[in-house]
Amino acid sequence: MRSWTTFALLLFTLVTARAEAGQFIQPNNLYPKVKLMTSHGDIIVELDRSRAPLSVNNFLSYVKKKSYDNTLFHRLEPEFVLQGGGYDANYKPVEEQKPVFNESGNGMKNQLGTIAMARLNDPHSATSQFFFNLQDNPHLDPGRNWGYAVFGYIVEGSEVIEKIRAVATDTSAELGWPNVPVEKVLLKTAVVLPEQ
């Protein structure tokens, strides 16, 4: 009896994990859209699975698991990037999945209005964090070194980005680094939009 219970639990775990895995979310849609509902308004991004399938599926996994709900945009450099996906509203780190392979060589550029994977110095260390390019940032594109993988574009809500861009920043006592919005900028929830 115990082995059947163990098997049933394992099967349930596998099915649940599969349902939350990004590659199973609209699997035939090369350009899924996600609505990011922020404390300053809604932003809709169109993701490009044709050129960044690993990054897109990774992002969709976090969306499906509700990992981005009530998280902060914790880094704002108005002439550079707006970064989120790493901390909840109390500055607690988001639970991370396995790092994703760096797809920065996919031909997509770090241009104004794109969304890209944030990472550490290790080129293949991107997990939950992402950023919006607030200007063209060619130095983030691959060259002699790995770049930062762009995986989509803002298709609605540029005015929301502009509102957020105007928020004052300072060094955060909680995080210990500069360029943190003084007024918390929340990502209330992220949802995958229905296929059109």
Disulfide bonds with the S-S distance in Angstrom:
none
